[in-house]
Amino acid sequence: MKSIFDRDIWQEIFGSISQNKLRTLITIIGVLWGIFLYILLSGIAKGVDNGFEERFERISSNSLFVWTQSTSIPYGGFKIDRSWNIKLKDVESLKKEIPEIQYIAPRIQKGNFGSQGAYVINGNRSGTYNIYGDFPILKVVSQKDIYDGGRFINELDIKQQRKVCVIGERTQKELFSDDVNPIGKYININSIYFKVIGIHKFIDEGGGSFANDGDIHVPFSTFKRLYNTGDVVGFLLIAGYENIDIIKVEEKVKKQLKKIHRLHPEDNRAIGAFNLGALFTRIKNFANGMSFISLIIGVATILAGVIGIGNILLISVKERTKEIGIRRAIGASPNHIRKQIILESVFLTLIAGIIGIILGAFILYLINTATQNLEDIPFTNATVPLNYIFVALLMMVGLGTLIGFIPAEKAISTKPIDALRDE
């Protein structure tokens, strides 16, 4: 019995393919198109997913932002368009009433959201920058990388209302010369001197923390003393525990704040929110949906292409009926005939799959190269896991084997004497 590596079998296979060059080429294109589409669409979906994860990797993915807005419904004796403020004591109330909350970082700012920043001076250099009053917990919820030799705000800074600050990279470049280390130096913020204790690296967080490379962070307690803001909070950065529904947390936070500040339960304008966790969920669902669609399209296209290979082999068997009859008459066994036709089907399917994989990988490489330096597009490293590709290729070989049985059985079902009479 001849093995699949027998030279004669492969000569017969290539001879059969050469007799149907155009049909074979068109069918191979149909098969490779299926796995090409699967790899391309799956890779793009993964690139979108990776892009958003990278853009927001420095802030808790299960988090949300909450701030105040004017009311739209009169309630509790108050008129419409009432302004109100979140207070520090609200933080404890939210933690107590909503156990799904892991961290809350109260923040207050001067600059951003349409307000003017603080005027900062260092010698003959000056500029206007956003000033944030922060607690140390911010570094847990929204990661802040500090250059060596510096640090972020700590609890003692809050307790003692220290006049210290952490500046951004742009602030450093604009207020200090290149040969000066700002750590330990003083800058004038609205006529009050603050000691620089750290320089935070700027990494685009996709708007997740409203941060930029010119921000200045000071202790929350110092900020409220400097600007006489009392216990007013500008906005809350809230992080939930893993595997909790952050959308429901948002609903509970709004409900509790409405209760505390006597806002109408149906007033949807009074509290502004940006739910980063919900955004992540939508992106994940989009990526998963796109991967599923790519799988359906890929399988359907591959199946159509493999059926095409089966049709080509059926035509080939029909055209070679007399040849097969002669081979059967001189001693070729049914298994030998069956093996050749099935191997031909598997070979064509495998070649199409490999070409489709190479082409898909090449296009993904071009897409990654083209989007590498595009900061405005959340797209990173469009790839498909090797095990997914291996499973797809294995499925193609399996389908090629199954479809090869049809023409193979057709070939061996004809009696040698009848095949020799075929014209």
LUMBA-620915 format. One line per 3 residues: number of its first residue (from 1); for each residue x, y, z of N, C-alpha, C. Coordinates in steps of 0.05 Angstrom, whole numbers, plus 5000, padded with zeros to 4 digits. Atoms other than C-alpha are relative to their C-alpha. Layout:
NUM) X:Y:Z:X:Y:Z:X:Y:Z ~ ...
//
This chain:
1) 5017:4976:5000:5000:5000:5000:5018:5025:5000 ~ 4983:4976:5003:5029:5067:4979:4993:5020:5022 ~ 5004:4979:4980:5039:5122:5031:4993:5026:4987
4) 5008:4974:5010:5016:5194:5024:5024:5015:4988 ~ 4976:4987:5009:5089:5213:5009:5010:4986:4974 ~ 4991:5014:5024:5092:5166:4949:5001:5019:4976
7) 4995:4981:5022:5120:5202:4888:4980:4998:4978 ~ 5019:5004:5022:5072:5171:4839:4973:5014:5006 ~ 5026:4987:4992:5011:5196:4878:5001:5030:4995
10) 4997:4971:5003:5037:5267:4878:5003:5008:4971 ~ 4998:4994:5029:5054:5264:4804:4972:5000:4988 ~ 5028:5001:5010:4982:5244:4791:4984:5024:5009
13) 5015:4977:4989:4956:5299:4836:5007:5025:4984 ~ 4992:4976:5014:4997:5353:4802:4992:4999:4970 ~ 5009:5003:5028:4979:5325:4734:4971:5007:4998
16) 5029:4993:5000:4905:5331:4752:4996:5030:5002 ~ 5003:4971:4995:4914:5402:4777:5008:5016:4974 ~ 4991:4986:5024:4952:5422:4714:4980:4999:4977
19) 5020:5002:5021:4894:5399:4671:4976:5020:5005 ~ 5022:4982:4993:4847:5448:4707:5011:5025:5014 ~ 4986:4978:4987:4892:5507:4721:4982:5023:5008
22) 5017:4976:4995:4841:5564:4715:4979:4994:5021 ~ 5020:5007:4981:4786:5528:4752:5012:4997:5028 ~ 4987:5005:4974:4834:5507:4807:5008:5027:5013
25) 4991:4974:4990:4862:5578:4814:4976:5016:5011 ~ 5023:4986:4991:4793:5609:4820:4989:4989:5026 ~ 5010:5013:4976:4771:5558:4872:5018:5005:5024
28) 4981:4994:4978:4835:5568:4913:4996:5028:5010 ~ 5005:4972:4992:4822:5643:4913:4975:5001:5017 ~ 5024:5000:4984:4752:5629:4939:5004:4990:5028
31) 4995:5011:4973:4778:5587:4997:5018:5019:5016 ~ 4982:4982:4985:4836:5634:5016:4986:5026:5007 ~ 5015:4975:4994:4788:5693:5014:4986:4997:5027
34) 5015:5004:4975:4749:5662:5071:5018:5003:5025 ~ 4982:4998:4977:4808:5654:5119:5013:5027:5001 ~ 4989:4973:5001:4836:5721:5095:4981:5019:5014
37) 5020:4982:4987:4771:5756:5115:4999:4995:5030 ~ 5001:5007:4971:4770:5719:5182:5023:5013:5015 ~ 4976:4989:4987:4841:5740:5199:4999:5031:5000
40) 5000:4971:5002:4832:5811:5175:4979:5013:5019 ~ 5020:4989:4983:4766:5825:5211:5005:4995:5030 ~ 4994:5007:4972:4787:5789:5275:5024:5018:5009
43) 4977:4984:4993:4853:5827:5274:4993:5029:5005 ~ 5009:4972:4997:4819:5895:5265:4985:5002:5026 ~ 5015:4999:4975:4771:5879:5322:5019:4999:5024
46) 4981:5001:4978:4830:5861:5367:5016:5026:5002 ~ 4986:4975:5000:4866:5924:5346:4985:5022:5013 ~ 5017:4980:4987:4807:5967:5367:4999:4995:5030
49) 5001:5007:4971:4802:5930:5433:5026:5007:5013 ~ 4974:4993:4988:4877:5937:5446:5004:5030:5001 ~ 4997:4971:5001:4875:6010:5426:4986:5014:5023
52) 5014:4987:4978:4822:6029:5477:5012:4991:5027 ~ 4988:5009:4975:4855:5986:5531:5025:5016:5006 ~ 4975:4984:4997:4921:6022:5519:4994:5029:5007
55) 5006:4972:4996:4888:6090:5517:4990:5005:5029 ~ 5010:4997:4973:4854:6079:5584:5013:4982:5021 ~ 4988:5020:4982:4902:6030:5616:5009:5012:5027
58) 4989:4988:4976:4925:6081:5668:4977:5010:5019 ~ 5022:4993:4983:4856:6091:5697:4982:4975:5003 ~ 5016:5024:4995:4810:6039:5728:4979:4997:4978
61) 5020:5004:5022:4768:6008:5672:4972:4998:5011 ~ 5026:5002:4988:4710:5999:5720:4994:5025:5016 ~ 5002:4974:4985:4703:6073:5738:4981:5019:4985
64) 5018:4979:5011:4660:6134:5726:5007:5027:5012 ~ 4996:4973:4991:4663:6209:5734:4972:5012:5005 ~ 5026:4987:4993:4607:6249:5767:5006:5029:5007
67) 4997:4971:4993:4599:6325:5770:4971:5012:5001 ~ 5026:4987:4997:4543:6375:5783:4993:5017:4976 ~ 5011:4983:5020:4499:6412:5734:4975:5014:5011
70) 5024:4986:4990:4440:6460:5742:4976:4982:4997 ~ 5024:5017:5000:4373:6428:5757:4981:5008:4977 ~ 5019:4995:5021:4319:6422:5704:4971:4997:5009
73) 5027:5003:4989:4259:6407:5749:4999:5012:5028 ~ 5003:4989:4973:4236:6448:5809:4993:4978:5020 ~ 5005:5021:4980:4235:6407:5873:5007:5010:5028
76) 4994:4994:4972:4232:6414:5949:5002:5030:5006 ~ 5000:4972:4995:4218:6488:5946:5021:5015:4985 ~ 4979:4988:5016:4276:6502:5899:4990:5004:4971
79) 5008:4994:5028:4266:6533:5830:5018:4985:4980 ~ 4985:5012:5021:4291:6507:5764:5026:5015:4996 ~ 4973:4989:5005:4364:6520:5743:5015:5006:5025
82) 4986:4996:4974:4388:6515:5815:5028:4988:4997 ~ 4973:5011:4999:4463:6507:5822:5005:4987:5027 ~ 4994:5014:4975:4489:6459:5875:5028:4988:4998
85) 4972:5010:4999:4555:6428:5896:5002:4973:5015 ~ 4993:5024:4985:4581:6360:5916:5018:5009:5023 ~ 4984:4994:4976:4612:6363:5986:5017:4976:5008
88) 4982:5022:4991:4668:6323:6018:4985:4979:5016 ~ 5015:5019:4983:4618:6292:6067:4984:4981:4983 ~ 5015:5017:5018:4581:6263:6007:5016:4974:4994
91) 4983:5023:5007:4640:6217:5995:4996:4977:5020 ~ 5005:5021:4980:4630:6180:6061:4972:4988:4997 ~ 5027:5009:5004:4556:6176:6048:4998:4980:4977
94) 5001:5018:5023:4567:6144:5980:5014:4974:5006 ~ 4986:5025:4992:4617:6094:6008:4983:4983:5018 ~ 5016:5015:4981:4570:6074:6063:4976:4988:4987
97) 5025:5009:5011:4507:6067:6021:5004:4982:4975 ~ 4995:5015:5024:4540:6036:5959:5024:4982:5003 ~ 4977:5017:4995:4584:5976:5977:5015:4992:4976
100) 4986:5008:5025:4602:5963:5904:5023:5020:4994 ~ 4979:4980:5005:4647:6026:5906:5025:4991:5015 ~ 4974:5007:4988:4720:6009:5919:5015:5026:5008
103) 4986:4975:4994:4751:6079:5915:4984:5024:4990 ~ 5010:4974:5010:4728:6151:5909:5022:5020:5003 ~ 4980:4979:4999:4776:6206:5891:4986:5027:4995
106) 5012:4973:5004:4745:6276:5903:5021:5018:4988 ~ 4981:4982:5013:4777:6328:5859:4986:5027:4996 ~ 5010:4973:5006:4770:6403:5850:5021:5013:4983
109) 4981:4990:5019:4801:6444:5796:4995:5030:4995 ~ 5001:4973:5010:4816:6514:5771:5012:4999:4972 ~ 4993:5005:5027:4819:6514:5696:4986:4975:4990
112) 5015:5021:5012:4789:6464:5648:4970:5005:5003 ~ 5029:4997:5000:4713:6459:5636:4992:5030:4997 ~ 5008:4973:5006:4712:6531:5611:5010:5021:5020
115) 4990:4980:4980:4744:6564:5673:5029:5006:4995 ~ 4972:4992:5004:4810:6601:5673:5018:4987:5021 ~ 4981:5012:4982:4870:6567:5703:5014:5020:5018
118) 4985:4983:4981:4919:6594:5754:5025:5012:4986 ~ 4977:4986:5011:4974:6644:5737:5024:4992:5017 ~ 4977:5011:4986:5041:6613:5755:5026:5014:4990
121) 4976:4986:5007:5108:6649:5758:5025:4986:5012 ~ 4974:5009:4990:5180:6626:5765:5022:5018:4989 ~ 4980:4980:5010:5230:6684:5760:4988:5016:4977
124) 5011:4985:5023:5220:6715:5691:4983:4983:4981 ~ 5017:5018:5016:5180:6656:5665:4972:4998:5014 ~ 5027:5002:4989:5105:6650:5673:4981:4987:4980
127) 5020:5012:5017:5043:6617:5646:4974:4994:5016 ~ 5025:5007:4987:4971:6597:5660:4996:4969:4997 ~ 5002:5030:5000:4959:6524:5680:4976:4991:5016
130) 5021:5012:4984:4904:6479:5706:5010:4991:5027 ~ 4992:5008:4973:4908:6470:5781:4979:4981:5011 ~ 5019:5020:4988:4877:6408:5814:5006:4996:5029
133) 4998:5007:4972:4864:6397:5887:4994:4971:5003 ~ 5003:5029:5001:4875:6323:5898:5007:4987:5027 ~ 4993:5017:4977:4879:6268:5951:5019:4979:4989
136) 4981:5021:5009:4932:6213:5949:4986:4977:4986 ~ 5014:5022:5012:4878:6163:5929:4999:5002:4969 ~ 5000:4997:5029:4880:6192:5859:5021:4983:4986
139) 4979:5016:5012:4945:6155:5846:4993:4971:4998 ~ 5009:5028:5000:4909:6089:5860:4980:4997:4977 ~ 5021:5002:5020:4849:6103:5815:5010:5007:4972
142) 4989:4991:5026:4886:6140:5759:5031:5002:5004 ~ 4972:5002:4996:4959:6120:5756:5015:5025:4991 ~ 4983:4977:5006:5009:6177:5759:5029:4992:5003
145) 4971:5007:4999:5081:6162:5741:5016:5025:5007 ~ 4983:4977:4991:5129:6208:5778:5029:4995:4993 ~ 4972:5003:5006:5200:6219:5754:5016:4995:5025
148) 4983:5006:4977:5255:6193:5798:5009:5025:5015 ~ 4993:4978:4983:5271:6238:5856:4976:5016:5010 ~ 5024:4986:4991:5200:6263:5864:4979:4981:5012
151) 5021:5016:4989:5135:6238:5894:4973:5014:4995 ~ 5026:4989:5003:5060:6249:5892:4991:5010:5028 ~ 5012:4989:4974:5016:6282:5946:4996:4977:5019
154) 5005:5021:4980:5013:6242:6011:4981:5011:5022 ~ 5020:4993:4979:4968:6243:6073:5010:5023:5018 ~ 4990:4978:4984:5014:6289:6112:4997:5027:4986
157) 5005:4976:5016:5009:6340:6056:4971:5010:5004 ~ 5028:4993:4995:4933:6338:6065:4996:5009:5028 ~ 5006:4994:4971:4933:6339:6141:5012:5027:5007
160) 4986:4975:4992:4983:6396:6147:4996:5023:4980 ~ 5006:4979:5020:4957:6435:6087:5026:5012:4988 ~ 4974:4991:5010:5027:6438:6058:4997:5013:4973
163) 4999:4986:5026:5042:6485:6001:5021:4986:4983 ~ 4984:5017:5018:5071:6431:5956:4984:4995:4974 ~ 5014:5005:5025:5056:6414:5884:5015:4980:4983
166) 4988:5018:5020:5068:6363:5830:4993:5012:4972 ~ 5004:4986:5026:5078:6394:5761:5002:4980:4977 ~ 4999:5016:5024:5070:6366:5691:5026:5006:4984
169) 4975:4998:5016:5125:6358:5639:5001:5027:4985 ~ 4999:4974:5015:5104:6419:5598:5004:5023:5019 ~ 4996:4979:4979:5101:6461:5662:5029:5002:5006
172) 4972:5000:4994:5172:6440:5677:5016:5014:4978 ~ 4985:4989:5023:5197:6458:5607:4996:5030:4997 ~ 5006:4971:5003:5162:6526:5607:5009:5017:5023
175) 4993:4984:4976:5179:6548:5678:5029:4997:5009 ~ 4973:5005:4991:5249:6519:5686:5018:4995:4976 ~ 4981:5006:5021:5311:6517:5643:5009:4971:5001
178) 4993:5029:5002:5338:6450:5620:5021:4991:5021 ~ 4979:5007:4981:5397:6452:5669:4992:5002:5029 ~ 5010:4997:4973:5353:6462:5730:4982:4977:5007
181) 5018:5021:4990:5322:6406:5770:4979:5013:5017 ~ 5021:4986:4986:5254:6432:5793:4994:4989:5028 ~ 5007:5012:4974:5249:6384:5853:5013:5016:5022
184) 4990:4984:4977:5255:6425:5917:4999:5030:4994 ~ 5002:4971:5007:5248:6492:5879:4971:5010:5005 ~ 5026:4988:4994:5190:6540:5890:4989:5015:4976
187) 5013:4985:5021:5140:6568:5841:4977:5016:5013 ~ 5020:4982:4989:5090:6624:5852:4973:4995:4986 ~ 5027:5005:5011:5017:6603:5843:4980:5020:5013
190) 5019:4979:4990:4969:6662:5849:5011:5014:5025 ~ 4987:4984:4979:5019:6700:5893:5007:4984:5025 ~ 4992:5017:4977:5032:6640:5940:5021:4980:4989
193) 4978:5017:5008:5097:6600:5937:4994:4971:5007 ~ 5003:5029:4996:5092:6524:5928:5026:4986:4994 ~ 4976:5016:5004:5149:6475:5934:4994:4977:4981
196) 5004:5022:5019:5155:6427:5875:5011:4974:5012 ~ 4991:5025:4988:5157:6356:5902:5000:4977:4979 ~ 5000:5021:5020:5147:6317:5837:4993:5010:4973
199) 5006:4994:5028:5142:6318:5762:4986:4976:4988 ~ 5014:5024:5011:5089:6273:5731:5004:4998:4970 ~ 4997:5006:5028:5101:6240:5665:4973:5003:4987
202) 5026:4997:5014:5048:6256:5614:4997:4977:4980 ~ 5008:5021:5019:5015:6197:5579:4971:5004:4994 ~ 5027:4995:5008:4952:6208:5539:4981:4979:5012
205) 5019:5018:4988:4895:6177:5579:4973:5001:4987 ~ 5025:5000:5015:4843:6188:5526:4978:5017:5011 ~ 5021:4984:4987:4807:6241:5566:4990:4988:5025
208) 5010:5015:4977:4798:6191:5622:5002:5015:5026 ~ 4997:4985:4975:4823:6238:5676:5001:5030:4995 ~ 4999:4972:5008:4818:6305:5638:5028:5012:5004
211) 4973:4991:4995:4893:6309:5647:5014:5009:4975 ~ 4982:4993:5022:4945:6343:5603:5027:5005:5011 ~ 4972:4999:4992:5019:6355:5605:5007:5026:5015
214) 4994:4976:4986:5013:6423:5638:4986:5002:5028 ~ 5015:5000:4975:4971:6404:5699:5018:5003:5025 ~ 4986:4998:4974:4993:6422:5770:4981:4989:5021
217) 5015:5012:4979:4969:6380:5829:5009:5010:5027 ~ 4994:4991:4973:4965:6408:5899:4982:4985:5020 ~ 5018:5014:4981:4936:6378:5964:4972:5013:5000
220) 5028:4990:5000:4860:6384:5966:4996:5021:5022 ~ 5004:4981:4978:4863:6418:6034:5014:5027:4995 ~ 4986:4975:5007:4913:6469:6009:4985:5016:4979
223) 5016:4987:5021:4871:6483:5947:4977:5015:5012 ~ 5025:4987:4990:4808:6498:5987:5008:5024:5018 ~ 4991:4977:4984:4848:6544:6033:5009:5023:4982
226) 4990:4980:5019:4880:6579:5974:4978:5015:4986 ~ 5022:4988:5015:4815:6591:5937:4974:5002:5016 ~ 5023:4997:4982:4767:6590:5996:4976:4985:4990
229) 5022:5016:5012:4725:6534:5967:4986:4982:5021 ~ 5013:5016:4979:4708:6501:6034:5001:4970:4993 ~ 5001:5029:5005:4686:6428:6026:4988:4994:4973
232) 5012:5005:5027:4661:6437:5955:5019:4982:4984 ~ 4984:5018:5017:4684:6382:5907:4992:5006:4971 ~ 5005:4995:5029:4691:6395:5832:4987:4977:4986
235) 5011:5024:5011:4679:6324:5811:5011:4976:5014 ~ 4992:5025:4987:4685:6252:5835:5010:4980:4979 ~ 4990:5022:5016:4727:6197:5804:4994:4975:5017
238) 5009:5023:4985:4694:6132:5827:5008:4974:4986 ~ 4992:5026:5010:4722:6062:5818:4985:4978:5014 ~ 5014:5022:4988:4680:6000:5830:5018:4976:5001
241) 4985:5025:4998:4704:5931:5849:4997:4985:4973 ~ 5001:5015:5024:4718:5882:5793:4975:4983:4998 ~ 5024:5017:5005:4660:5844:5762:4974:5011:5011
244) 5026:4989:4992:4607:5892:5786:4989:5017:4977 ~ 5013:4985:5022:4557:5928:5741:5004:5030:5006 ~ 4993:4972:4995:4586:5999:5738:4977:5018:4992
247) 5024:4984:5008:4522:6024:5704:4981:5002:5023 ~ 5018:5000:4977:4481:6004:5765:5013:5017:5022 ~ 4986:4983:4980:4534:6038:5809:4994:5029:4994
250) 5006:4973:5008:4524:6102:5769:4972:5008:5008 ~ 5028:4995:4993:4449:6097:5780:4997:5005:5030 ~ 5002:4998:4971:4458:6087:5855:5013:5026:5010
253) 4986:4975:4992:4508:6146:5860:4981:5024:4995 ~ 5018:4977:5006:4459:6193:5825:4976:5000:5019 ~ 5023:5001:4982:4401:6169:5868:5007:5010:5027
256) 4991:4991:4973:4441:6180:5932:5005:5030:5001 ~ 4994:4971:5000:4465:6249:5912:4974:5016:4997 ~ 5026:4986:5002:4394:6269:5892:4986:5001:5027
259) 5013:5002:4974:4370:6246:5960:5014:5020:5019 ~ 4985:4983:4982:4425:6284:5997:4994:5030:4995 ~ 5002:4972:5007:4417:6349:5959:4972:5009:4990
262) 5028:4993:5005:4341:6348:5950:4996:5007:4970 ~ 5004:4997:5029:4341:6340:5874:4977:4982:4992 ~ 5022:5016:5010:4281:6314:5836:5010:4973:4990
265) 4990:5027:5008:4288:6238:5827:5001:4996:4970 ~ 5001:5004:5030:4271:6245:5752:5016:5022:4986 ~ 4984:4979:5012:4318:6304:5740:5026:4988:4989
268) 4977:5013:5013:4367:6275:5690:5022:5020:4992 ~ 4980:4980:5007:4404:6341:5678:5017:5008:5024 ~ 4987:4989:4977:4424:6357:5749:5027:4988:5006
271) 4974:5013:4995:4481:6307:5752:5012:4990:4974 ~ 4985:5009:5023:4532:6298:5697:5017:4976:5006 ~ 4983:5024:4995:4569:6232:5689:5012:4990:4974
274) 4986:5014:5022:4618:6197:5644:5008:4973:5010 ~ 4996:5027:4990:4617:6122:5653:5021:4986:4983 ~ 4978:5013:5015:4684:6094:5631:4995:4970:4998
277) 5005:5028:5000:4664:6024:5651:4979:4992:4978 ~ 5020:5005:5020:4602:6027:5606:5012:5002:4972 ~ 4986:4997:5025:4646:6052:5549:5017:4975:4993
280) 4984:5025:5004:4693:5993:5559:4983:4977:4992 ~ 5018:5022:5005:4635:5945:5559:4990:5001:4971 ~ 5009:4997:5027:4609:5973:5493:5022:4993:4980
283) 4978:5006:5017:4678:5969:5462:5006:4970:4999 ~ 4996:5029:4999:4687:5897:5486:4979:4986:4984 ~ 5022:5013:5014:4619:5878:5459:5003:5004:4970
286) 4996:4995:5029:4635:5912:5392:5022:4982:4989 ~ 4977:5017:5009:4702:5875:5387:4992:4970:4999 ~ 5009:5028:5000:4670:5808:5407:4980:4995:4977
289) 5019:5003:5022:4613:5820:5358:5014:4999:4973 ~ 4986:4999:5025:4661:5837:5302:5016:4974:4996 ~ 4986:5026:5002:4702:5774:5317:4981:4978:4993
292) 5020:5021:5007:4639:5732:5315:4991:5002:4971 ~ 5008:4996:5028:4617:5763:5249:5022:4991:4981 ~ 4978:5009:5017:4687:5751:5220:5001:4970:4999
295) 5000:5029:5000:4682:5678:5242:4978:4989:4982 ~ 5023:5009:5017:4613:5670:5209:5007:5004:4970 ~ 4993:4994:5028:4636:5704:5145:5022:4981:4990
298) 4978:5017:5008:4701:5665:5144:4992:4971:4995 ~ 5008:5028:5002:4669:5597:5156:4982:4997:4975 ~ 5018:5002:5023:4615:5611:5103:5016:5001:4974
301) 4984:4997:5024:4666:5633:5052:5018:4976:4995 ~ 4983:5023:5002:4713:5576:5067:4984:4976:4991 ~ 5017:5023:5007:4656:5526:5062:4992:5001:4970
304) 5007:4997:5028:4635:5555:4995:5024:4993:4982 ~ 4975:5006:5016:4707:5551:4970:5006:4970:5000 ~ 4994:5029:4998:4716:5479:4995:4980:4984:4983
307) 5020:5013:5018:4651:5459:4960:5008:5003:4971 ~ 4990:4996:5027:4680:5490:4898:5023:4981:4993 ~ 4979:5019:5005:4741:5446:4905:4988:4972:4995
310) 5014:5025:5004:4695:5386:4911:4988:4998:4972 ~ 5012:4999:5027:4660:5407:4846:5022:4996:4979 ~ 4978:5003:5019:4727:5414:4810:5009:4971:4999
313) 4991:5028:5000:4747:5344:4832:4979:4982:4987 ~ 5021:5016:5013:4679:5316:4810:5003:5003:4969 ~ 4996:4996:5029:4691:5347:4741:5025:4985:4991
316) 4975:5014:5006:4762:5320:4742:4996:4970:4998 ~ 5006:5029:5000:4737:5251:4759:4985:4992:4975 ~ 5016:5005:5025:4686:5255:4702:5017:5000:4976
319) 4983:4997:5023:4739:5277:4653:5021:4977:4998 ~ 4979:5021:4999:4787:5221:4676:4988:4973:5005 ~ 5014:5026:4995:4736:5165:4679:5015:4977:4986
322) 4987:5021:5015:4771:5125:4625:5028:4994:5012 ~ 4973:5004:4988:4840:5137:4657:4998:4984:5026 ~ 5003:5014:4975:4814:5114:4724:4993:4970:4995
325) 5007:5028:5008:4784:5052:4690:5024:4984:4993 ~ 4975:5014:5008:4851:5034:4659:5017:4994:5025 ~ 4985:5004:4976:4886:5043:4726:4988:4978:5017
328) 5014:5021:4985:4834:4999:4760:5005:4973:4987 ~ 4997:5026:5015:4842:4946:4705:5028:4989:5003 ~ 4973:5010:4997:4917:4942:4714:5009:4996:5029
331) 4994:5008:4972:4913:4933:4789:4998:5022:5021 ~ 5003:4979:4980:4902:5001:4823:4976:4995:5018 ~ 5021:5007:4981:4862:4989:4886:4982:5024:5004
334) 5018:4978:4994:4801:5030:4906:5011:5020:5021 ~ 4988:4983:4979:4839:5056:4967:5020:5019:4988 ~ 4979:4983:5013:4895:5082:4922:4986:5023:4985
337) 5015:4979:5015:4845:5120:4878:4988:5020:5020 ~ 5012:4983:4979:4808:5146:4940:5021:5018:5013 ~ 4979:4985:4986:4873:5168:4974:5009:5023:4982
340) 4990:4978:5018:4896:5207:4912:4981:5023:4999 ~ 5020:4979:5003:4831:5246:4905:4997:5016:5026 ~ 5002:4986:4974:4825:5261:4980:5025:5017:5005
343) 4975:4984:4996:4898:5283:4983:5000:5025:4982 ~ 5002:4977:5018:4886:5328:4923:4982:5022:5012 ~ 5018:4981:4987:4827:5360:4960:5013:5014:5024
346) 4986:4989:4977:4867:5369:5024:5022:5018:4992 ~ 4977:4984:5009:4927:5396:4987:4991:5027:4990 ~ 5010:4974:5011:4887:5449:4950:4989:5018:5023
349) 5011:4985:4977:4851:5469:5015:5022:5011:5017 ~ 4978:4992:4983:4916:5472:5054:5016:5023:4987 ~ 4985:4978:5015:4952:5514:5001:4984:5026:5002
352) 5017:4976:4999:4893:5562:4999:5000:5012:5028 ~ 5000:4990:4972:4892:5567:5075:5026:5014:5007 ~ 4973:4988:4994:4967:5581:5080:5003:5027:4986
355) 4998:4975:5015:4964:5634:5026:4982:5022:5013 ~ 5018:4982:4987:4903:5666:5060:5011:5011:5026 ~ 4989:4991:4974:4938:5668:5127:5023:5019:4995
358) 4978:4982:5005:5001:5699:5098:4990:5027:4990 ~ 5011:4975:5011:4961:5751:5059:4986:5016:5022 ~ 5013:4986:4978:4918:5767:5121:5020:5012:5019
361) 4979:4990:4982:4980:5774:5165:5015:5024:4988 ~ 4986:4978:5014:5013:5819:5113:4983:5026:5001 ~ 5018:4976:4999:4952:5866:5109:4999:5011:5028
364) 5000:4991:4972:4949:5869:5185:5026:5015:5007 ~ 4974:4987:4995:5023:5887:5186:4999:5029:4988 ~ 5002:4974:5012:5009:5944:5137:4982:5019:5016
367) 5019:4983:4984:4950:5969:5179:5014:5009:5025 ~ 4985:4993:4975:4993:5967:5243:5021:5021:4994 ~ 4980:4981:5007:5048:6005:5208:4988:5027:4994
370) 5013:4974:5007:5000:6058:5181:4988:5014:5024 ~ 5013:4988:4977:4966:6069:5248:5018:5003:5024 ~ 4982:5000:4977:5028:6065:5292:5003:5028:5012
373) 4995:4973:4990:5038:6141:5298:4975:5018:4999 ~ 5025:4984:5000:4965:6163:5294:4988:5000:5028 ~ 5008:4998:4972:4951:6186:5365:4970:5003:5003
376) 5029:4995:4998:4878:6205:5350:4984:4975:4996 ~ 5014:5024:5006:4860:6134:5330:5006:4979:5021 ~ 4995:5021:4980:4851:6083:5387:5003:4973:4987
379) 4996:5025:5015:4881:6025:5348:5029:4991:5005 ~ 4973:5010:4993:4940:5982:5371:5002:4970:4995 ~ 4992:5028:5002:4972:5916:5351:4977:4982:4991
382) 5021:5017:5011:4919:5885:5306:5012:4972:4994 ~ 4989:5027:5003:4935:5811:5313:4977:4979:5005 ~ 5018:5023:4994:4900:5743:5315:5016:4979:5014
385) 4985:5020:4986:4922:5691:5366:5007:4976:4982 ~ 4991:5023:5017:4961:5633:5335:4982:4976:5003 ~ 5017:5024:4997:4915:5581:5366:4974:5003:4984
388) 5024:4996:5016:4855:5614:5330:5006:4994:4971 ~ 4992:5006:5027:4893:5610:5264:5003:4970:4996 ~ 4996:5029:5002:4912:5538:5277:4974:4985:4998
391) 5026:5013:5000:4840:5519:5292:4986:5005:4973 ~ 5012:4994:5026:4816:5554:5228:5013:4983:4978 ~ 4986:5016:5020:4869:5518:5187:4992:4971:5003
394) 5008:5028:4995:4851:5452:5220:4972:4995:4990 ~ 5027:5002:5010:4778:5464:5204:5000:4998:4969 ~ 4999:5001:5029:4796:5477:5131:5009:4973:4990
397) 4990:5027:5008:4836:5412:5126:4978:4979:5005 ~ 5022:5019:4995:4778:5375:5158:4978:5001:4979 ~ 5021:4997:5021:4728:5404:5109:5011:4990:4973
400) 4988:5009:5025:4776:5390:5051:5000:4969:4999 ~ 5001:5030:4999:4780:5317:5074:4972:4990:4995 ~ 5028:5009:5003:4705:5309:5080:4990:5004:4972
403) 5011:4995:5027:4690:5342:5013:5014:4983:4979 ~ 4986:5017:5019:4743:5299:4980:4989:4972:4998 ~ 5012:5027:5000:4705:5236:4998:4978:4998:4978
406) 5022:5001:5020:4648:5255:4949:5011:4992:4973 ~ 4990:5009:5026:4689:5253:4885:5016:4974:5001 ~ 4985:5025:4997:4732:5197:4913:4981:4976:4998
409) 5020:5022:5002:4671:5152:4923:4988:4998:4973 ~ 5011:5000:5028:4645:5173:4855:5019:4985:4981 ~ 4980:5012:5017:4711:5151:4824:5001:4970:5003
412) 4996:5029:4996:4714:5082:4856:4973:4985:4997 ~ 5026:5014:5003:4639:5068:4848:4996:4990:4972 ~ 5003:5008:5028:4646:5061:4773:5017:4975:4995
415) 4986:5025:5005:4665:4990:4751:5021:5005:4977 ~ 4979:4996:5020:4730:4986:4710:4990:4995:4971 ~ 5009:5005:5028:4694:4956:4649:4982:5022:4990
418) 5017:4978:5009:4643:5012:4648:5017:5025:4995 ~ 4982:4977:5004:4698:5064:4656:5015:4999:4974 ~ 4985:5003:5025:4736:5036:4597:4982:5005:4975
421) 5019:4995:5022:4673:5042:4553:4993:5030:4998 ~ 5008:4972:5000:4664:5116:4572:5014:5015:4978 ~ 4989:4983:5022:4674:5165:4514:4998:5029:5009
//
